[in-house]
Amino acid sequence: QSALQLSQKDFLHSRLGDVYSKMHRFPNALSEYHKALALNPGLECAKTGLDRLEKLMKGVDPDEDGEVVEEDRDDMDGFGTPSYNG
């Protein structure tokens, strides 16, 4: 296979991982990121996607530094908004 074909496949696996991650299909996303990285261990978008996925799976907001998102259990405001522990 040509380098271009491998590059396209690794990128497509990474993008598919992104899609699965947004759909909260974490096992599928994990598999796709690993396929991308098996084809190209240096693929930055797959590394970033995998890092974000691992944070999501731990309940950590991937866009914040270490904040765990928990449900608002008392729901005193009536909106069920998330509360943050940092």
N, CA, C and O atoms as a GROMACS GRO file, in nm:
protein
  344
    1GLN      N    1   0.084  -0.119   0.000
    1GLN     CA    2   0.000   0.000   0.000
    1GLN      C    3   0.088   0.124   0.000
    1GLN      O    4   0.196   0.125   0.059
    2SER      N    5   0.040   0.226  -0.067
    2SER     CA    6   0.117   0.349  -0.073
    2SER      C    7   0.105   0.427   0.058
    2SER      O    8   0.013   0.404   0.137
    3ALA      N    9   0.198   0.517   0.079
    3ALA     CA   10   0.196   0.601   0.199
    3ALA      C   11   0.069   0.685   0.203
    3ALA      O   12   0.014   0.709   0.311
    4LEU      N   13   0.021   0.728   0.087
    4LEU     CA   14  -0.102   0.809   0.082
    4LEU      C   15  -0.222   0.726   0.128
    4LEU      O   16  -0.306   0.776   0.203
    5GLN      N   17  -0.231   0.601   0.084
    5GLN     CA   18  -0.341   0.515   0.126
    5GLN      C   19  -0.339   0.491   0.277
    5GLN      O   20  -0.443   0.495   0.342
    6LEU      N   21  -0.220   0.467   0.333
    6LEU     CA   22  -0.210   0.447   0.477
    6LEU      C   23  -0.246   0.575   0.551
    6LEU      O   24  -0.313   0.570   0.655
    7SER      N   25  -0.203   0.689   0.498
    7SER     CA   26  -0.234   0.817   0.561
    7SER      C   27  -0.384   0.841   0.562
    7SER      O   28  -0.438   0.892   0.660
    8GLN      N   29  -0.449   0.807   0.454
    8GLN     CA   30  -0.594   0.825   0.449
    8GLN      C   31  -0.664   0.731   0.547
    8GLN      O   32  -0.759   0.771   0.614
    9LYS      N   33  -0.617   0.607   0.556
    9LYS     CA   34  -0.680   0.511   0.646
    9LYS      C   35  -0.662   0.551   0.792
    9LYS      O   36  -0.756   0.543   0.871
   10ASP      N   37  -0.542   0.594   0.828
   10ASP     CA   38  -0.519   0.630   0.968
   10ASP      C   39  -0.605   0.750   1.006
   10ASP      O   40  -0.663   0.754   1.114
   11PHE      N   41  -0.612   0.848   0.916
   11PHE     CA   42  -0.693   0.967   0.943
   11PHE      C   43  -0.841   0.930   0.952
   11PHE      O   44  -0.912   0.981   1.039
   12LEU      N   45  -0.889   0.845   0.865
   12LEU     CA   46  -1.030   0.804   0.867
   12LEU      C   47  -1.065   0.729   0.995
   12LEU      O   48  -1.172   0.749   1.051
   13HIS      N   49  -0.975   0.643   1.041
   13HIS     CA   50  -1.000   0.574   1.169
   13HIS      C   51  -1.007   0.675   1.284
   13HIS      O   52  -1.090   0.662   1.374
   14SER      N   53  -0.919   0.774   1.280
   14SER     CA   54  -0.921   0.877   1.384
   14SER      C   55  -1.051   0.957   1.381
   14SER      O   56  -1.110   0.984   1.486
   15ARG      N   57  -1.095   0.994   1.263
   15ARG     CA   58  -1.220   1.071   1.250
   15ARG      C   59  -1.339   0.987   1.295
   15ARG      O   60  -1.431   1.039   1.358
   16LEU      N   61  -1.338   0.859   1.262
   16LEU     CA   62  -1.445   0.771   1.305
   16LEU      C   63  -1.444   0.761   1.459
   16LEU      O   64  -1.550   0.755   1.521
   17GLY      N   65  -1.326   0.759   1.518
   17GLY     CA   66  -1.316   0.763   1.663
   17GLY      C   67  -1.379   0.889   1.720
   17GLY      O   68  -1.447   0.883   1.823
   18ASP      N   69  -1.358   1.003   1.653
   18ASP     CA   70  -1.419   1.128   1.696
   18ASP      C   71  -1.572   1.119   1.693
   18ASP      O   72  -1.639   1.164   1.786
   19VAL      N   73  -1.624   1.061   1.587
   19VAL     CA   74  -1.769   1.048   1.572
   19VAL      C   75  -1.826   0.959   1.682
   19VAL      O   76  -1.923   0.995   1.748
   20TYR      N   77  -1.764   0.843   1.702
   20TYR     CA   78  -1.810   0.752   1.807
   20TYR      C   79  -1.802   0.817   1.945
   20TYR      O   80  -1.890   0.799   2.029
   21SER      N   81  -1.696   0.893   1.968
   21SER     CA   82  -1.680   0.961   2.096
   21SER      C   83  -1.794   1.059   2.120
   21SER      O   84  -1.849   1.065   2.231
   22LYS      N   85  -1.831   1.135   2.019
   22LYS     CA   86  -1.940   1.232   2.033
   22LYS      C   87  -2.074   1.163   2.054
   22LYS      O   88  -2.167   1.221   2.112
   23MET      N   89  -2.085   1.039   2.006
   23MET     CA   90  -2.208   0.962   2.023
   23MET      C   91  -2.207   0.884   2.155
   23MET      O   92  -2.301   0.810   2.184
   24HIS      N   93  -2.101   0.901   2.234
   24HIS     CA   94  -2.082   0.829   2.362
   24HIS      C   95  -2.073   0.679   2.342
   24HIS      O   96  -2.110   0.601   2.430
   25ARG      N   97  -2.024   0.638   2.227
   25ARG     CA   98  -1.997   0.496   2.200
   25ARG      C   99  -1.847   0.474   2.223
   25ARG      O  100  -1.770   0.451   2.130
   26PHE      N  101  -1.810   0.482   2.349
   26PHE     CA  102  -1.670   0.486   2.388
   26PHE      C  103  -1.589   0.362   2.347
   26PHE      O  104  -1.476   0.378   2.302
   27PRO      N  105  -1.642   0.241   2.361
   27PRO     CA  106  -1.562   0.125   2.317
   27PRO      C  107  -1.530   0.130   2.168
   27PRO      O  108  -1.419   0.094   2.127
   28ASN      N  109  -1.626   0.174   2.087
   28ASN     CA  110  -1.602   0.185   1.943
   28ASN      C  111  -1.497   0.293   1.914
   28ASN      O  112  -1.409   0.274   1.830
   29ALA      N  113  -1.508   0.405   1.984
   29ALA     CA  114  -1.412   0.514   1.965
   29ALA      C  115  -1.272   0.468   2.002
   29ALA      O  116  -1.176   0.495   1.930
   30LEU      N  117  -1.261   0.399   2.114
   30LEU     CA  118  -1.131   0.349   2.159
   30LEU      C  119  -1.068   0.258   2.054
   30LEU      O  120  -0.949   0.268   2.025
   31SER      N  121  -1.149   0.170   1.999
   31SER     CA  122  -1.100   0.078   1.896
   31SER      C  123  -1.050   0.154   1.773
   31SER      O  124  -0.945   0.120   1.719
   32GLU      N  125  -1.124   0.254   1.730
   32GLU     CA  126  -1.086   0.330   1.610
   32GLU      C  127  -0.958   0.410   1.632
   32GLU      O  128  -0.873   0.417   1.543
   33TYR      N  129  -0.943   0.472   1.750
   33TYR     CA  130  -0.819   0.544   1.778
   33TYR      C  131  -0.700   0.450   1.779
   33TYR      O  132  -0.592   0.484   1.730
   34HIS      N  133  -0.719   0.331   1.836
   34HIS     CA  134  -0.609   0.234   1.839
   34HIS      C  135  -0.574   0.185   1.698
   34HIS      O  136  -0.457   0.164   1.668
   35LYS      N  137  -0.673   0.168   1.613
   35LYS     CA  138  -0.646   0.130   1.473
   35LYS      C  139  -0.566   0.239   1.403
   35LYS      O  140  -0.471   0.210   1.331
   36ALA      N  141  -0.604   0.365   1.424
   36ALA     CA  142  -0.533   0.477   1.363
   36ALA      C  143  -0.389   0.481   1.410
   36ALA      O  144  -0.297   0.500   1.330
   37LEU      N  145  -0.368   0.463   1.540
   37LEU     CA  146  -0.233   0.470   1.595
   37LEU      C  147  -0.149   0.348   1.558
   37LEU      O  148  -0.026   0.357   1.553
   38ALA      N  149  -0.213   0.235   1.532
   38ALA     CA  150  -0.139   0.118   1.485
   38ALA      C  151  -0.084   0.143   1.345
   38ALA      O  152   0.025   0.098   1.311
   39LEU      N  153  -0.161   0.215   1.264
   39LEU     CA  154  -0.116   0.248   1.129
   39LEU      C  155  -0.014   0.361   1.129
   39LEU      O  156   0.078   0.363   1.048
   40ASN      N  157  -0.031   0.455   1.223
   40ASN     CA  158   0.058   0.571   1.227
   40ASN      C  159   0.072   0.617   1.373
   40ASN      O  160  -0.008   0.699   1.420
   41PRO      N  161   0.172   0.566   1.444
   41PRO     CA  162   0.188   0.599   1.586
   41PRO      C  163   0.208   0.748   1.615
   41PRO      O  164   0.190   0.791   1.728
   42GLY      N  165   0.244   0.826   1.515
   42GLY     CA  166   0.267   0.968   1.535
   42GLY      C  167   0.150   1.057   1.498
   42GLY      O  168   0.163   1.179   1.497
   43LEU      N  169   0.035   0.998   1.467
   43LEU     CA  170  -0.080   1.076   1.421
   43LEU      C  171  -0.137   1.159   1.536
   43LEU      O  172  -0.200   1.105   1.627
   44GLU      N  173  -0.113   1.289   1.531
   44GLU     CA  174  -0.151   1.378   1.641
   44GLU      C  175  -0.301   1.382   1.666
   44GLU      O  176  -0.343   1.385   1.782
   45CYS      N  177  -0.384   1.382   1.562
   45CYS     CA  178  -0.528   1.390   1.584
   45CYS      C  179  -0.579   1.265   1.656
   45CYS      O  180  -0.674   1.274   1.735
   46ALA      N  181  -0.518   1.150   1.631
   46ALA     CA  182  -0.558   1.027   1.701
   46ALA      C  183  -0.510   1.030   1.846
   46ALA      O  184  -0.582   0.987   1.936
   47LYS      N  185  -0.388   1.082   1.870
   47LYS     CA  186  -0.338   1.095   2.007
   47LYS      C  187  -0.427   1.189   2.088
   47LYS      O  188  -0.461   1.160   2.203
   48THR      N  189  -0.464   1.301   2.027
   48THR     CA  190  -0.550   1.398   2.095
   48THR      C  191  -0.687   1.340   2.122
   48THR      O  192  -0.742   1.355   2.232
   49GLY      N  193  -0.743   1.272   2.022
   49GLY     CA  194  -0.874   1.210   2.038
   49GLY      C  195  -0.874   1.105   2.147
   49GLY      O  196  -0.968   1.096   2.226
   50LEU      N  197  -0.769   1.025   2.153
   50LEU     CA  198  -0.758   0.921   2.255
   50LEU      C  199  -0.745   0.983   2.394
   50LEU      O  200  -0.805   0.934   2.490
   51ASP      N  201  -0.668   1.090   2.404
   51ASP     CA  202  -0.654   1.158   2.533
   51ASP      C  203  -0.789   1.212   2.581
   51ASP      O  204  -0.825   1.197   2.697
   52ARG      N  205  -0.863   1.277   2.489
   52ARG     CA  206  -0.995   1.330   2.524
   52ARG      C  207  -1.090   1.218   2.565
   52ARG      O  208  -1.165   1.231   2.661
   53LEU      N  209  -1.086   1.108   2.490
   53LEU     CA  210  -1.173   0.994   2.519
   53LEU      C  211  -1.144   0.936   2.657
   53LEU      O  212  -1.236   0.906   2.733
   54GLU      N  213  -1.017   0.922   2.690
   54GLU     CA  214  -0.981   0.868   2.822
   54GLU      C  215  -1.032   0.957   2.933
   54GLU      O  216  -1.077   0.907   3.037
   55LYS      N  217  -1.026   1.088   2.914
   55LYS     CA  218  -1.080   1.181   3.014
   55LYS      C  219  -1.231   1.166   3.025
   55LYS      O  220  -1.285   1.163   3.136
   56LEU      N  221  -1.299   1.158   2.912
   56LEU     CA  222  -1.445   1.140   2.914
   56LEU      C  223  -1.484   1.013   2.987
   56LEU      O  224  -1.580   1.011   3.064
   57MET      N  225  -1.410   0.906   2.962
   57MET     CA  226  -1.441   0.778   3.025
   57MET      C  227  -1.419   0.782   3.176
   57MET      O  228  -1.479   0.704   3.250
   58LYS      N  229  -1.333   0.874   3.223
   58LYS     CA  230  -1.309   0.891   3.366
   58LYS      C  231  -1.404   0.992   3.428
   58LYS      O  232  -1.400   1.015   3.549
   59GLY      N  233  -1.489   1.054   3.346
   59GLY     CA  234  -1.582   1.154   3.396
   59GLY      C  235  -1.522   1.292   3.409
   59GLY      O  236  -1.577   1.378   3.478
   60VAL      N  237  -1.408   1.314   3.344
   60VAL     CA  238  -1.341   1.443   3.348
   60VAL      C  239  -1.374   1.521   3.221
   60VAL      O  240  -1.373   1.466   3.111
   61ASP      N  241  -1.405   1.649   3.237
   61ASP     CA  242  -1.431   1.735   3.122
   61ASP      C  243  -1.300   1.752   3.045
   61ASP      O  244  -1.205   1.809   3.099
   62PRO      N  245  -1.292   1.705   2.919
   62PRO     CA  246  -1.166   1.712   2.846
   62PRO      C  247  -1.125   1.855   2.809
   62PRO      O  248  -1.011   1.878   2.770
   63ASP      N  249  -1.216   1.949   2.821
   63ASP     CA  250  -1.185   2.088   2.787
   63ASP      C  251  -1.141   2.169   2.907
   63ASP      O  252  -1.104   2.286   2.893
   64GLU      N  253  -1.144   2.109   3.024
   64GLU     CA  254  -1.102   2.176   3.147
   64GLU      C  255  -0.988   2.097   3.209
   64GLU      O  256  -0.968   1.980   3.176
   65ASP      N  257  -0.915   2.160   3.297
   65ASP     CA  258  -0.803   2.093   3.363
   65ASP      C  259  -0.848   2.022   3.489
   65ASP      O  260  -0.854   2.080   3.597
   66GLY      N  261  -0.882   1.893   3.474
   66GLY     CA  262  -0.908   1.809   3.588
   66GLY      C  263  -1.042   1.826   3.657
   66GLY      O  264  -1.062   1.770   3.764
   67GLU      N  265  -1.135   1.901   3.600
   67GLU     CA  266  -1.265   1.918   3.664
   67GLU      C  267  -1.354   1.798   3.634
   67GLU      O  268  -1.373   1.760   3.519
   68VAL      N  269  -1.407   1.741   3.738
   68VAL     CA  270  -1.499   1.628   3.724
   68VAL      C  271  -1.641   1.682   3.720
   68VAL      O  272  -1.682   1.759   3.807
   69VAL      N  273  -1.714   1.642   3.618
   69VAL     CA  274  -1.852   1.688   3.605
   69VAL      C  275  -1.942   1.587   3.674
   69VAL      O  276  -1.936   1.468   3.645
   70GLU      N  277  -2.026   1.635   3.765
   70GLU     CA  278  -2.121   1.549   3.834
   70GLU      C  279  -2.260   1.605   3.814
   70GLU      O  280  -2.278   1.724   3.789
   71GLU      N  281  -2.359   1.518   3.823
   71GLU     CA  282  -2.497   1.563   3.812
   71GLU      C  283  -2.537   1.642   3.934
   71GLU      O  284  -2.489   1.617   4.045
   72ASP      N  285  -2.626   1.738   3.913
   72ASP     CA  286  -2.679   1.820   4.022
   72ASP      C  287  -2.788   1.737   4.089
   72ASP      O  288  -2.903   1.737   4.045
   73ARG      N  289  -2.751   1.666   4.197
   73ARG     CA  290  -2.844   1.572   4.258
   73ARG      C  291  -2.961   1.639   4.329
   73ARG      O  292  -3.073   1.587   4.328
   74ASP      N  293  -2.936   1.755   4.391
   74ASP     CA  294  -3.046   1.816   4.465
   74ASP      C  295  -3.141   1.892   4.373
   74ASP      O  296  -3.258   1.912   4.408
   75ASP      N  297  -3.094   1.932   4.258
   75ASP     CA  298  -3.177   1.995   4.156
   75ASP      C  299  -3.262   2.110   4.213
   75ASP      O  300  -3.378   2.126   4.177
   76MET      N  301  -3.202   2.188   4.303
   76MET     CA  302  -3.275   2.296   4.368
   76MET      C  303  -3.315   2.407   4.271
   76MET      O  304  -3.413   2.477   4.293
   77ASP      N  305  -3.237   2.422   4.163
   77ASP     CA  306  -3.270   2.528   4.069
   77ASP      C  307  -3.376   2.482   3.968
   77ASP      O  308  -3.428   2.563   3.891
   78GLY      N  309  -3.408   2.354   3.969
   78GLY     CA  310  -3.511   2.302   3.880
   78GLY      C  311  -3.466   2.275   3.739
   78GLY      O  312  -3.545   2.232   3.655
   79PHE      N  313  -3.336   2.301   3.711
   79PHE     CA  314  -3.289   2.282   3.575
   79PHE      C  315  -3.197   2.162   3.558
   79PHE      O  316  -3.164   2.125   3.446
   80GLY      N  317  -3.157   2.100   3.668
   80GLY     CA  318  -3.069   1.984   3.658
   80GLY      C  319  -2.934   2.020   3.598
   80GLY      O  320  -2.874   1.938   3.529
   81THR      N  321  -2.886   2.140   3.624
   81THR     CA  322  -2.758   2.182   3.567
   81THR      C  323  -2.644   2.111   3.635
   81THR      O  324  -2.650   2.082   3.754
   82PRO      N  325  -2.537   2.083   3.558
   82PRO     CA  326  -2.423   2.013   3.619
   82PRO      C  327  -2.350   2.104   3.717
   82PRO      O  328  -2.344   2.226   3.700
   83SER      N  329  -2.295   2.042   3.820
   83SER     CA  330  -2.211   2.115   3.914
   83SER      C  331  -2.069   2.068   3.891
   83SER      O  332  -2.047   1.954   3.848
   84TYR      N  333  -1.973   2.153   3.920
   84TYR     CA  334  -1.832   2.121   3.894
   84TYR      C  335  -1.755   2.116   4.023
   84TYR      O  336  -1.769   2.201   4.110
   85ASN      N  337  -1.673   2.014   4.033
   85ASN     CA  338  -1.580   2.003   4.146
   85ASN      C  339  -1.440   2.016   4.091
   85ASN      O  340  -1.399   1.938   4.005
   86GLY      N  341  -1.365   2.113   4.139
   86GLY     CA  342  -1.232   2.131   4.082
   86GLY      C  343  -1.123   2.130   4.179
   86GLY      O  344  -1.007   2.145   4.141
   0.00000   0.00000   0.00000
